[in-house]
Amino acid sequence: MTLIDSNLQGLKNLRLSDAKDEYQRQVQDIGSHQLSFDERLGQMLDIELNARRTRLTKRRVNEAGLRVSVYKEEFSFSTPTGLSQESFRGLCSLSFIKGVHNVAEAGPSGVLI
């Protein structure tokens, strides 16, 4: 068993499947060999963490029983919701959490009250 195979098996055993896939990609990509160890490790960790966040978000949306998910980049202001673009940006920044404020949502269109 080569060192690469051993590393791949270790990543698999640790259930770091997305980091394993990135490691395989880096092994095959000659350009990745020019990066430092820290840069390559950072890329693998970023990919693994992003994939885990995405899976967690999808699972939470599914468990909440939400019928439609819209990402903030896809939100359309063409349908009247009573929500200004400035308020929307404020909600997306999550500043209400740091300010220890509550947010209430009501109505089918998500009009803030």
MDTraj code that builds the backbone (N, CA, C; nanometers):
import mdtraj as md
import numpy as np

residues = "MET THR LEU ILE ASP SER ASN LEU GLN GLY LEU LYS ASN LEU ARG LEU SER ASP ALA LYS ASP GLU TYR GLN ARG GLN VAL GLN ASP ILE GLY SER HIS GLN LEU SER PHE ASP GLU ARG LEU GLY GLN MET LEU ASP ILE GLU LEU ASN ALA ARG ARG THR ARG LEU THR LYS ARG ARG VAL ASN GLU ALA GLY LEU ARG VAL SER VAL TYR LYS GLU GLU PHE SER PHE SER THR PRO THR GLY LEU SER GLN GLU SER PHE ARG GLY LEU CYS SER LEU SER PHE ILE LYS GLY VAL HIS ASN VAL ALA GLU ALA GLY PRO SER GLY VAL LEU ILE".split()
xyz = np.array([
    [0.0851, -0.1178, 0.0000],
    [0.0000, 0.0000, 0.0000],
    [0.0899, 0.1244, 0.0000],
    [0.0635, 0.2160, -0.0915],
    [0.1428, 0.3380, -0.1008],
    [0.0988, 0.4379, 0.0056],
    [0.1764, 0.5419, 0.0226],
    [0.1429, 0.6479, 0.1173],
    [0.0115, 0.7153, 0.0776],
    [-0.0072, 0.7360, -0.0515],
    [-0.1309, 0.7981, -0.0996],
    [-0.2503, 0.7102, -0.0650],
    [-0.2393, 0.5805, -0.0912],
    [-0.3483, 0.4883, -0.0571],
    [-0.3759, 0.4887, 0.0923],
    [-0.2711, 0.4941, 0.1710],
    [-0.2856, 0.4968, 0.3162],
    [-0.3565, 0.6241, 0.3611],
    [-0.3191, 0.7373, 0.3017],
    [-0.3849, 0.8643, 0.3345],
    [-0.5320, 0.8621, 0.2953],
    [-0.5604, 0.8084, 0.1780],
    [-0.6998, 0.7993, 0.1325],
    [-0.7817, 0.7115, 0.2258],
    [-0.7245, 0.5996, 0.2682],
    [-0.7944, 0.5110, 0.3604],
    [-0.8173, 0.5797, 0.4949],
    [-0.7189, 0.6547, 0.5409],
    [-0.7335, 0.7281, 0.6666],
    [-0.8437, 0.8315, 0.6593],
    [-0.8493, 0.9068, 0.5499],
    [-0.9562, 1.0055, 0.5323],
    [-1.0930, 0.9383, 0.5260],
    [-1.0983, 0.8230, 0.4603],
    [-1.2233, 0.7476, 0.4534],
    [-1.2638, 0.6991, 0.5921],
    [-1.1689, 0.6450, 0.6684],
    [-1.1982, 0.5955, 0.8029],
    [-1.2456, 0.7068, 0.8956],
    [-1.1939, 0.8275, 0.8744],
    [-1.2350, 0.9420, 0.9549],
    [-1.3648, 1.0055, 0.9043],
    [-1.4196, 0.9476, 0.7997],
    [-1.5438, 0.9964, 0.7377],
    [-1.5296, 1.1407, 0.6869],
    [-1.4166, 1.1660, 0.6260],
    [-1.3892, 1.2955, 0.5630],
    [-1.3948, 1.2775, 0.4116],
    [-1.5122, 1.2391, 0.3635],
    [-1.5257, 1.2004, 0.2232],
    [-1.4956, 1.3136, 0.1261],
    [-1.5374, 1.4356, 0.1589],
    [-1.5106, 1.5467, 0.0670],
    [-1.3634, 1.5853, 0.0693],
    [-1.2991, 1.5763, 0.1868],
    [-1.1545, 1.6012, 0.1946],
    [-1.0797, 1.4926, 0.1182],
    [-1.1290, 1.3693, 0.1246],
    [-1.0682, 1.2579, 0.0507],
    [-1.0755, 1.2842, -0.0993],
    [-1.1916, 1.3279, -0.1462],
    [-1.2074, 1.3581, -0.2889],
    [-1.1135, 1.4710, -0.3318],
    [-1.0990, 1.5740, -0.2468],
    [-1.0095, 1.6854, -0.2786],
    [-0.8642, 1.6380, -0.2789],
    [-0.8291, 1.5507, -0.1864],
    [-0.6925, 1.4960, -0.1824],
    [-0.6632, 1.4198, -0.3121],
    [-0.7589, 1.3378, -0.3554],
    [-0.7411, 1.2652, -0.4823],
    [-0.7239, 1.3619, -0.5983],
    [-0.8026, 1.4694, -0.5988],
    [-0.7931, 1.5690, -0.7049],
    [-0.6548, 1.6328, -0.7035],
    [-0.6063, 1.6666, -0.5818],
    [-0.4760, 1.7304, -0.5704],
    [-0.3628, 1.6384, -0.6155],
    [-0.3748, 1.5104, -0.5850],
    [-0.2716, 1.4144, -0.6254],
    [-0.2624, 1.4092, -0.7775],
    [-0.3764, 1.4178, -0.8461],
    [-0.3787, 1.4081, -0.9915],
    [-0.3474, 1.5406, -1.0601],
    [-0.3659, 1.6533, -0.9889],
    [-0.3451, 1.7857, -1.0471],
    [-0.2004, 1.8301, -1.0233],
    [-0.1245, 1.8389, -1.1284],
    [0.0167, 1.8752, -1.1180],
    [0.0323, 2.0148, -1.0580],
    [-0.0595, 2.1048, -1.0880],
    [-0.0522, 2.2411, -1.0346],
    [-0.0612, 2.2452, -0.8833],
    [-0.1320, 2.1507, -0.8236],
    [-0.1455, 2.1464, -0.6782],
    [-0.0139, 2.1127, -0.6100],
    [0.0768, 2.0467, -0.6803],
    [0.2039, 2.0062, -0.6219],
    [0.2926, 2.1262, -0.5908],
    [0.2630, 2.2403, -0.6537],
    [0.3418, 2.3605, -0.6296],
    [0.2975, 2.4331, -0.5032],
    [0.1814, 2.3974, -0.4490],
    [0.1307, 2.4615, -0.3281],
    [0.2014, 2.4053, -0.2053],
    [0.2070, 2.4867, -0.1016],
    [0.2671, 2.4399, 0.0233],
    [0.1735, 2.3396, 0.0903],
    [0.2264, 2.2685, 0.1871],
    [0.1454, 2.1723, 0.2620],
    [0.0257, 2.2424, 0.3259],
    [0.0509, 2.3590, 0.3876],
    [-0.0572, 2.4324, 0.4546],
    [-0.1664, 2.4752, 0.3569],
    [-0.1261, 2.5166, 0.2371],
    [-0.2247, 2.5571, 0.1363],
    [-0.3094, 2.4383, 0.0921],
    [-0.2449, 2.3252, 0.0701],
    [-0.3189, 2.2055, 0.0270],
    [-0.4109, 2.1560, 0.1372],
    [-0.3604, 2.1536, 0.2599],
    [-0.4429, 2.1117, 0.3725],
    [-0.5596, 2.2076, 0.3909],
    [-0.5329, 2.3369, 0.3781],
    [-0.6389, 2.4372, 0.3895],
    [-0.7491, 2.4168, 0.2873],
    [-0.7108, 2.3850, 0.1646],
    [-0.8107, 2.3591, 0.0602],
    [-0.8964, 2.2383, 0.0957],
    [-0.8317, 2.1331, 0.1435],
    [-0.9071, 2.0124, 0.1796],
    [-1.0035, 2.0406, 0.2943],
    [-0.9569, 2.1142, 0.3935],
    [-1.0426, 2.1461, 0.5074],
    [-1.1578, 2.2382, 0.4677],
    [-1.1297, 2.3383, 0.3842],
    [-1.2358, 2.4280, 0.3376],
    [-1.3451, 2.3512, 0.2649],
    [-1.3050, 2.2618, 0.1778],
    [-1.4023, 2.1836, 0.1017],
    [-1.4837, 2.0946, 0.1944],
    [-1.4190, 2.0290, 0.2885],
    [-1.4901, 1.9418, 0.3831],
    [-1.5876, 2.0222, 0.4688],
    [-1.5424, 2.1355, 0.5228],
    [-1.6298, 2.2160, 0.6087],
    [-1.7477, 2.2739, 0.5313],
    [-1.7229, 2.3221, 0.4100],
    [-1.8324, 2.3758, 0.3280],
    [-1.9352, 2.2679, 0.2948],
    [-1.8875, 2.1490, 0.2620],
    [-1.9796, 2.0391, 0.2304],
    [-2.0622, 2.0023, 0.3532],
    [-1.9995, 2.0008, 0.4700],
    [-2.0730, 1.9681, 0.5928],
    [-2.1769, 2.0749, 0.6253],
    [-2.1400, 2.2019, 0.6078],
    [-2.2369, 2.3104, 0.6314],
    [-2.3547, 2.2986, 0.5355],
    [-2.3269, 2.2688, 0.4110],
    [-2.4332, 2.2549, 0.3115],
    [-2.5259, 2.1398, 0.3475],
    [-2.4682, 2.0249, 0.3853],
    [-2.5518, 1.9108, 0.4241],
    [-2.6343, 1.9420, 0.5484],
    [-2.5752, 2.0118, 0.6458],
    [-2.6467, 2.0480, 0.7680],
    [-2.7626, 2.1407, 0.7358],
    [-2.7388, 2.2396, 0.6515],
    [-2.8447, 2.3325, 0.6139],
    [-2.9579, 2.2594, 0.5430],
    [-2.9238, 2.1727, 0.4488],
    [-3.0267, 2.0965, 0.3767],
    [-3.1065, 2.0088, 0.4725],
    [-3.0376, 1.9446, 0.5668],
    [-3.1070, 1.8590, 0.6621],
    [-3.2001, 1.9402, 0.7517],
    [-3.1548, 2.0561, 0.7972],
    [-3.2388, 2.1409, 0.8830],
    [-3.3606, 2.1940, 0.8085],
    [-3.3420, 2.2329, 0.6844],
    [-3.4551, 2.2798, 0.6031],
    [-3.5549, 2.1674, 0.5845],
    [-3.5046, 2.0477, 0.5562],
    [-3.5910, 1.9318, 0.5374],
    [-3.6662, 1.8980, 0.6666],
    [-3.5959, 1.8978, 0.7807],
    [-3.6584, 1.8651, 0.9079],
    [-3.7611, 1.9694, 0.9502],
    [-3.7389, 2.0947, 0.9094],
    [-3.8324, 2.2014, 0.9432],
    [-3.9594, 2.1924, 0.8592],
    [-3.9553, 2.1112, 0.7553],
    [-4.0727, 2.0943, 0.6701],
    [-4.0972, 2.2125, 0.5782],
    [-3.9946, 2.2902, 0.5524],
    [-4.0101, 2.4038, 0.4616],
    [-4.0298, 2.3522, 0.3203],
    [-4.1260, 2.4088, 0.2526],
    [-4.1589, 2.3600, 0.1195],
    [-4.0673, 2.4161, 0.0117],
    [-4.0227, 2.5375, 0.0288],
    [-3.9419, 2.6018, -0.0737],
    [-3.8206, 2.6644, -0.0065],
    [-3.7065, 2.6424, -0.0626],
    [-3.5884, 2.7104, -0.0103],
    [-3.5357, 2.8045, -0.1174],
    [-3.5093, 2.9259, -0.0765],
    [-3.4565, 3.0269, -0.1661],
    [-3.3314, 3.0831, -0.1005],
    [-3.2248, 3.0838, -0.1733],
    [-3.1020, 3.1414, -0.1221],
    [-3.1073, 3.2920, -0.1393],
    [-3.0360, 3.3631, -0.0532],
    [-3.0443, 3.5094, -0.0558],
    [-3.0071, 3.5670, -0.1917],
    [-2.9158, 3.5011, -0.2629],
    [-2.8775, 3.5499, -0.3955],
    [-2.9910, 3.5347, -0.4967],
    [-3.0869, 3.4461, -0.4690],
    [-3.1971, 3.4192, -0.5613],
    [-3.3237, 3.4951, -0.5250],
    [-3.3236, 3.5665, -0.4114],
    [-3.4447, 3.6337, -0.3644],
    [-3.4863, 3.7423, -0.4624],
    [-3.6131, 3.7444, -0.4975],
    [-3.6645, 3.8399, -0.5946],
    [-3.7506, 3.9435, -0.5230],
    [-3.7229, 4.0692, -0.5493],
    [-3.8034, 4.1770, -0.4925],
    [-3.9169, 4.2159, -0.5857],
    [-3.9330, 4.1434, -0.6971],
    [-4.0399, 4.1765, -0.7908],
    [-4.1773, 4.1407, -0.7346],
    [-4.1849, 4.0399, -0.6477],
    [-4.3108, 4.0044, -0.5813],
    [-4.3224, 4.0889, -0.4551],
    [-4.4322, 4.1606, -0.4381],
    [-4.4447, 4.2454, -0.3194],
    [-4.4511, 4.1621, -0.1912],
    [-4.3543, 4.1839, -0.1029],
    [-4.3487, 4.1110, 0.0235],
    [-4.3595, 4.2035, 0.1432],
    [-4.3491, 4.3330, 0.1197],
    [-4.3478, 4.4272, 0.2303],
    [-4.2111, 4.4358, 0.2951],
    [-4.1125, 4.3743, 0.2359],
    [-3.9770, 4.3706, 0.2897],
    [-3.8872, 4.4548, 0.2003],
    [-3.8295, 4.5593, 0.2582],
    [-3.7411, 4.6451, 0.1794],
    [-3.6073, 4.5751, 0.1580],
    [-3.5372, 4.6189, 0.0557],
    [-3.4064, 4.5606, 0.0286],
    [-3.3107, 4.5869, 0.1442],
    [-3.3230, 4.7035, 0.2069],
    [-3.2368, 4.7367, 0.3207],
    [-3.2653, 4.6434, 0.4382],
    [-3.3931, 4.6178, 0.4672],
    [-3.4283, 4.5252, 0.5753],
    [-3.3794, 4.3846, 0.5430],
    [-3.3930, 4.3460, 0.4186],
    [-3.3481, 4.2133, 0.3759],
    [-3.1979, 4.1979, 0.3972],
    [-3.1205, 4.2994, 0.3569],
    [-2.9755, 4.2942, 0.3769],
    [-2.9420, 4.2879, 0.5253],
    [-3.0175, 4.3600, 0.6072],
    [-2.9961, 4.3557, 0.7518],
    [-3.0216, 4.2176, 0.8084],
    [-3.1275, 4.1524, 0.7613],
    [-3.1563, 4.0163, 0.8067],
    [-3.0473, 3.9197, 0.7618],
    [-3.0008, 3.9343, 0.6387],
    [-2.8973, 3.8450, 0.5860],
    [-2.7653, 3.8615, 0.6603],
    [-2.7395, 3.9805, 0.7114],
    [-2.6139, 4.0032, 0.7839],
    [-2.6178, 3.9427, 0.9238],
    [-2.7374, 3.9034, 0.9693],
    [-2.7579, 3.8443, 1.1021],
    [-2.7183, 3.9389, 1.2148],
    [-2.7195, 4.0688, 1.1876],
    [-2.6828, 4.1670, 1.2902],
    [-2.7807, 4.1664, 1.4068],
    [-2.9038, 4.1211, 1.3837],
    [-3.0019, 4.1152, 1.4925],
    [-2.9592, 4.0167, 1.6010],
    [-2.8764, 3.9195, 1.5658],
    [-2.8277, 3.8232, 1.6655],
    [-2.7290, 3.8915, 1.7595],
    [-2.6329, 3.9642, 1.7011],
    [-2.5351, 4.0348, 1.7838],
    [-2.6028, 4.1411, 1.8695],
    [-2.7063, 4.2042, 1.8153],
    [-2.7789, 4.3070, 1.8893],
    [-2.8807, 4.2504, 1.9862],
    [-2.8911, 4.1181, 1.9935],
    [-2.9838, 4.0467, 2.0810],
    [-3.1270, 4.0962, 2.0591],
    [-3.1682, 4.0998, 1.9317],
    [-3.3036, 4.1380, 1.8939],
    [-3.3775, 4.0168, 1.8406],
    [-3.5079, 4.0188, 1.8539],
    [-3.5909, 3.9122, 1.7991],
    [-3.6452, 3.9543, 1.6633],
    [-3.6762, 3.8578, 1.5806],
    [-3.7380, 3.8817, 1.4511],
    [-3.8644, 3.7989, 1.4458],
    [-3.9741, 3.8631, 1.4085],
    [-4.1008, 3.7913, 1.3940],
    [-4.1418, 3.7944, 1.2479],
    [-4.1873, 3.6819, 1.1995],
    [-4.2301, 3.6690, 1.0604],
    [-4.3758, 3.6263, 1.0609],
    [-4.4559, 3.6900, 0.9774],
    [-4.5976, 3.6537, 0.9730],
    [-4.6484, 3.6608, 0.8302],
    [-4.7487, 3.5810, 0.8021],
    [-4.8122, 3.5854, 0.6707],
    [-4.7414, 3.4986, 0.5695],
    [-4.8127, 3.4642, 0.4637],
    [-4.7561, 3.3754, 0.3626],
    [-4.6403, 3.4369, 0.2865],
    [-4.6350, 3.5707, 0.2809],
    [-4.5280, 3.6328, 0.2042],
    [-4.4087, 3.6687, 0.2910],
    [-4.4174, 3.6426, 0.4204],
    [-4.3062, 3.6719, 0.5091],
    [-4.2950, 3.8192, 0.5419],
    [-4.4081, 3.8875, 0.5554],
    [-4.4077, 4.0293, 0.5894],
    [-4.3611, 4.0430, 0.7329],
    [-4.2628, 4.1287, 0.7558],
    [-4.2114, 4.1468, 0.8911],
    [-4.3071, 4.2331, 0.9716],
    [-4.3222, 4.1944, 1.0985],
    [-4.4057, 4.2745, 1.1883],
    [-4.3228, 4.3262, 1.3033],
])
top = md.Topology()
chain = top.add_chain()
for i, resn in enumerate(residues, 1):
    res = top.add_residue(resn, chain, resSeq=i)
    for name in ("N", "CA", "C"):
        top.add_atom(name, md.element.get_by_symbol(name[0]), res)
traj = md.Trajectory(xyz[None], top)
